[in-house]
């Protein structure tokens, strides 16, 4: 046995550090309730869904970084493999990002009102029970509030622009307290993603009973995907996620999202998910800010 071999055998074993090609970063932006920054960590149903997928990719070293929304796209163009959950796929983003199949058909922006207003909304529903928002605002009977500079999607934004500055529509810089305003009778409606509405109810108006009404032209589920930079590792991660999605049509990871909804919206989500799966996730792009 040569001296070099003896020396190698005598050296204590230490695990090899993760190679750069086996490591990646998840760039996560606090957007309650999907992602909430708490005690230096990020939590929420979006993180729970992500952790479900991460647990099925144990050979990869995953690192989570909290990235402010203003810096997210800059982070997604940095060297190395960086991934995100929730970015809307656009032609521009597809140039430098790879997108997975939809991993969550979350409920779209809806009209949020007190539950005792259900009957009053009857005249403004179409044959599918969706709210005709333009007719509701034109009636002058309901005063509501929306957040300034927020996009609620291409079907809703033009309607809000049409009634901007009128007595029926108030625009406020912060929408975190809209449910409290509805509970106190200062407003009659607002627009939230249903999970947002339930998050704010649990935190600021726990006694309030509200309903989420789908809006005509904006009632389809919104498919959320996972995206990664165009690296070898990024492509492999997306392939793994797509393989998982293909073998689990019941989408068990969406239970984390369902728990963030009110009881009535859980029933809406169950039906929406069935519709989504039946259509193979083939829904038109209909984005909105959160």
C-alpha positions in Angstrom: 0.0 0.0 0.0 1.5 3.3 -1.0 2.0 6.2 1.4 -0.6 8.4 -0.4 -3.3 5.7 0.0 -2.5 5.3 3.7 -2.8 9.1 4.2 -6.2 9.2 2.4 -7.5 6.3 4.5 -6.4 8.0 7.7 -8.2 11.3 6.9 -11.5 11.7 8.7 -14.5 11.6 6.5 -16.5 14.9 6.0 -19.6 15.3 3.8 -19.0 17.2 0.6 -20.5 20.7 0.5 -23.4 21.2 -1.8 -22.2 21.8 -5.3 -23.4 25.0 -7.0 -25.1 23.0 -9.7 -27.1 21.2 -6.9 -28.2 24.4 -5.2 -30.8 27.0 -5.9 -32.7 30.0 -4.4 -36.4 30.5 -3.9 -37.1 34.2 -4.2 -40.2 34.8 -2.1 -42.1 38.1 -1.8 -44.3 38.9 1.2 -47.9 39.1 -0.2 -50.4 38.1 2.5 -51.9 35.7 3.0 -49.9 33.5 0.5 -46.7 34.7 2.0 -46.3 36.6 5.3 -43.0 37.8 6.7 -43.0 36.8 10.4 -40.0 36.9 12.8 -37.5 37.0 10.0 -39.1 34.0 8.2 -41.7 33.7 5.5 -44.9 31.7 6.1 -48.3 31.3 4.5 -50.2 28.9 2.3 -47.9 29.7 -0.7 -44.9 28.7 1.4 -46.7 25.5 2.6 -47.4 24.5 -1.0 -43.8 25.2 -1.9 -42.5 23.1 1.0 -44.7 20.3 -0.2 -42.9 20.2 -3.6 -39.4 20.9 -2.0 -39.9 17.8 0.2 -40.1 15.7 -3.0 -36.8 17.1 -4.4 -34.4 16.1 -1.6 -31.3 15.9 -3.8 -31.4 19.7 -4.3 -30.2 22.2 -1.7 -33.1 24.7 -1.4 -32.5 28.2 0.1 -35.4 30.7 0.7 -34.8 34.4 0.4 -37.3 37.1 1.3 -37.2 39.6 -1.6 -39.2 42.8 -1.7 -41.6 43.0 -4.6 -39.7 46.0 -6.1 -36.6 43.8 -6.4 -38.2 40.5 -7.4 -37.6 40.8 -11.2 -34.1 41.9 -10.6 -33.5 38.9 -8.4 -35.0 36.6 -11.1 -32.4 37.8 -13.7 -29.3 37.2 -11.5 -26.8 34.4 -12.3 -27.5 31.0 -10.9 -30.8 29.2 -10.4 -33.5 31.3 -8.9 -37.2 30.2 -8.7 -40.5 31.7 -7.6 -44.0 30.6 -7.0 -46.9 32.8 -8.3 -45.3 34.9 -11.0 -47.7 35.4 -14.0 -46.2 34.0 -17.2 -45.9 36.8 -19.9 -44.1 36.7 -23.2 -41.4 38.9 -21.8 -40.8 36.8 -18.7 -40.7 33.6 -20.8 -37.6 34.8 -22.5 -35.6 34.3 -19.3 -37.8 32.1 -17.1 -39.3 28.6 -17.5 -42.8 28.1 -16.1 -44.3 24.9 -14.7 -47.8 23.7 -15.3 -50.4 25.3 -13.0 -49.9 24.2 -9.4 -52.8 26.1 -7.9 -56.1 27.3 -9.5 -56.8 30.0 -7.0 -60.1 31.9 -6.9 -60.2 35.2 -8.7 -60.8 38.7 -7.4 -64.4 38.8 -6.1 -67.0 41.3 -4.7 -66.9 41.2 -1.0 -70.0 42.2 1.0 -71.7 41.5 4.3 -73.5 38.2 4.2 -76.8 40.0 5.0 -76.5 41.9 1.7 -77.0 38.7 -0.4 -80.6 39.4 -1.3 -79.8 43.0 -2.2 -77.4 41.9 -4.8 -79.9 39.7 -6.6 -80.8 42.3 -9.4 -77.2 42.6 -10.3 -76.4 38.9 -10.9 -76.4 37.3 -14.3 -77.7 33.8 -15.2 -74.6 32.2 -13.6 -75.0 34.2 -10.4 -72.0 36.4 -11.2 -72.1 40.1 -10.3 -72.5 42.5 -13.1 -70.2 45.1 -11.6 -70.9 47.9 -14.1 -74.7 47.6 -13.4 -74.0 47.5 -9.6 -72.0 50.8 -9.7 -74.4 52.4 -12.2 -77.3 51.9 -9.9 -75.8 54.2 -7.3 -77.2 52.0 -4.5 -73.9 50.6 -3.1 -70.9 52.5 -1.9 -67.6 50.7 -2.2 -63.8 51.1 -1.8 -60.8 49.9 -3.8 -57.1 50.4 -3.5 -55.5 53.2 -5.5 -53.1 52.0 -8.2 -54.0 48.3 -7.8 -54.8 46.3 -10.8 -57.8 44.0 -10.4 -57.5 42.5 -13.8 -58.5 43.4 -17.4 -62.2 42.7 -16.9 -62.5 44.9 -13.8 -60.1 47.8 -14.2 -62.0 49.5 -17.1 -65.2 49.5 -15.0 -63.4 51.0 -12.0 -61.9 53.7 -14.3 -65.3 54.5 -15.6 -66.7 55.2 -12.2 -63.5 56.7 -10.7 -64.3 60.0 -8.8 -68.0 59.2 -8.5 -69.8 59.0 -5.1 -70.2 55.2 -5.4 -66.5 54.5 -5.5 -63.8 55.5 -3.0 -60.1 54.9 -3.8 -57.9 54.4 -0.8 -54.1 53.9 -0.6 -54.2 51.0 1.9 -56.8 48.2 1.6 -55.9 46.4 4.8 -58.9 47.8 6.7 -61.7 47.5 4.2 -63.4 44.7 6.0 -63.5 46.7 9.2 -65.0 49.6 7.3 -67.7 47.2 5.9 -68.3 45.8 9.4 -68.9 49.3 10.7 -71.1 50.2 7.8 -68.8 52.8 6.3 -68.5 50.9 3.1 -70.8 48.3 1.5 -68.4 46.4 -0.7 -64.8 46.0 -1.8 -62.7 43.8 -4.1 -60.4 41.1 -2.7 -59.1 37.7 -3.6 -61.3 35.5 -1.4 -58.2 34.3 0.6 -57.3 37.9 1.2 -60.7 38.6 2.5 -60.6 35.7 5.0 -57.1 36.7 6.1 -58.2 40.2 6.9 -61.4 38.9 8.5 -59.4 36.7 10.9 -57.1 39.5 11.8 -59.3 42.6 12.0 -63.0 41.6 11.9 -63.5 38.1 13.3 -67.2 38.6 14.0 -68.0 39.7 10.4 -69.8 37.3 8.1 -69.0 38.1 4.5 -69.7 36.6 1.1 -67.5 36.5 -2.0 -69.4 36.9 -5.2 -67.8 36.1 -8.5 -67.7 38.9 -11.0 -69.0 38.5 -14.5 -66.1 38.2 -16.9 -63.7 37.4 -14.1 -65.0 34.2 -12.6 -62.5 31.6 -13.9 -59.9 30.2 -11.5 -56.5 31.9 -11.9 -53.7 29.4 -12.5 -50.5 30.0 -10.4 -47.3 28.4 -11.6 -43.7 27.9 -10.4 -41.0 29.6 -12.5 -37.2 29.2 -12.6 -34.4 30.8 -14.4 -33.2 29.2 -17.6 -30.4 27.1 -16.2 -29.9 23.3 -16.3 -31.0 23.1 -12.7 -34.0 25.4 -13.3 -35.1 23.2 -16.2 -34.7 20.1 -14.1 -36.8 21.6 -11.2 -39.6 22.5 -13.6 -39.5 19.0 -15.1 -39.8 17.5 -11.7 -42.7 19.7 -10.7 -44.5 19.0 -14.0 -44.1 15.3 -13.4 -45.5 15.5 -9.9 -48.5 17.6 -11.2 -49.2 15.1 -14.0 -49.4 12.2 -11.5 -51.6 13.9 -8.9 -54.7 15.4 -10.6 -56.4 15.8 -7.3 -53.7 18.3 -6.3 -53.4 17.4 -2.6 -51.1 20.4 -1.9 -54.0 22.7 -2.6 -55.4 21.8 0.8 -53.1 24.4 2.3 -54.9 27.1 0.1 -58.4 25.7 0.9 -57.7 26.2 4.6 -57.1 29.9 4.1 -60.6 30.4 2.7 -63.9 30.9 4.4 -66.3 27.9 4.6 -68.4 29.2 1.8 -65.4 30.0 -0.4 -64.0 26.5 0.3 -67.1 25.1 -1.4 -66.6 27.6 -4.3 -63.0 26.4 -4.6 -63.9 22.8 -4.6 -66.2 23.4 -7.6 -63.6 25.6 -9.3 -60.9 23.0 -8.9 -63.1 20.3 -10.4 -63.7 22.6 -13.4 -60.0 23.4 -13.7 -59.0 19.7 -13.7 -61.8 18.9 -16.2 -60.5 21.5 -18.5 -56.9 20.3 -18.0 -55.9 23.7 -16.6 -56.6 25.4 -19.9 -57.8 28.9 -18.8 -57.1 32.3 -20.3 -54.5 34.5 -18.7 -56.4 36.9 -16.4 -53.9 38.5 -14.0 -54.5 40.9 -11.1 -52.3 42.4 -8.5 -52.3 41.3 -4.8 
